[in-house]
């Protein structure tokens, strides 16, 4: 089971406060982060992933603090950013080899199953910068679901996906939840089939719990 703790966390740019959080704990399950464009969803997720320096406070994943043990912290998670894919000159099969070296629970068979599910077989040896945005995103989603990571972070994962890929996406999330992962999704969209354990709306530097119908999320 997974546990992420935010203690005295403060995320800010010179001109904008993103988030102030005295203490918040996320247990294994699905957390949905929503909010208006520019509210700080992406910045918050990148901070949780250890990809955005400059925050104040403590991030602790399963007892490992990001500030003092950054490599051990990151080996427990997989982050799918909404921006362009990193190292786009690599081919997906090279990314898979890299993931296998870095992530202790990476499952190559699960990765290949993900390629089949997303209908990507045959594209794993093409450089990512030669693939469409949607295809590149699917490749990283396939990697995420094969990662075995205890924390999965997705920033606007439905963007550029067709209906079939959206179904595969949620099926992958469901499998991660079954094995006890913590899955945090930042999205302006609501899930198609999954039911989040918690829904939080970010705005004005604060996380607000959301209850009731999905129409109240945004």
MOTAFEN-V578494 format. One record per pair of residues at least 4 apart in sequence whose ideal C-beta (glycine too) atoms are under 6 Angstrom apart, sorted by sequence separation. I is the first residue (numbers start at 0). J is the second residue. If there is no record, write none. Layout:
# MOTAFEN-V578494
i: (I,I)
j: (J,J)
This chain:
# MOTAFEN-V578494
i: (34,39,64,65,68,89,98,125,130,160,211,11,25,45,46,59,63,89,114,115,125,130,160,175,201,11,34,45,99,114,10,58,65,98,175,199,200,209,10,32,46,63,127,143,157,63,200,9,172,198,8,60,156,5,60,95,6,49,5,119,4,49,117,3,17,169,49,136,169,2,49,117,151,169,189,17,18,1,133,0,114,132,137,144,113,140,151,48,187,92,110,113,149,150,151,152,153,154,155,157,91,92,113,90,110,10,90,109,88,106,87,87,105,106,105,84,104,10,98,102,9,9,91,117,8,7,6,117,6,84,116,4,3,2,79,79,77,77,77,76,81,75,76,77,78,79,80,81,75,60,48,44,44,41,44,40,29,1,1,27,29,30,31,32,27,25,40,39,38,29,31,38,29,34,29,30,31,32,33,34,28,34,3,0,1,1,33,33,19,18,16)
j: (38,43,68,69,72,93,102,129,134,164,215,16,30,50,51,64,68,94,119,120,130,135,165,180,206,17,40,51,105,120,17,65,72,105,182,206,207,216,18,40,54,71,135,151,165,72,209,19,182,209,20,72,168,20,75,110,22,65,23,137,24,69,137,25,39,191,72,159,192,26,73,141,175,193,213,42,43,27,159,27,141,159,164,171,141,168,180,78,217,123,141,144,180,181,182,183,184,185,186,188,123,124,145,124,145,46,126,145,126,145,127,128,146,147,147,127,147,54,142,146,55,56,138,164,56,56,56,167,57,135,167,59,60,61,139,143,143,146,148,148,154,149,150,151,152,153,154,155,150,150,152,152,154,154,185,185,176,149,150,179,182,183,184,185,181,181,201,201,201,193,195,202,195,200,196,197,198,199,200,201,196,202,181,179,180,181,216,217,204,204,204)
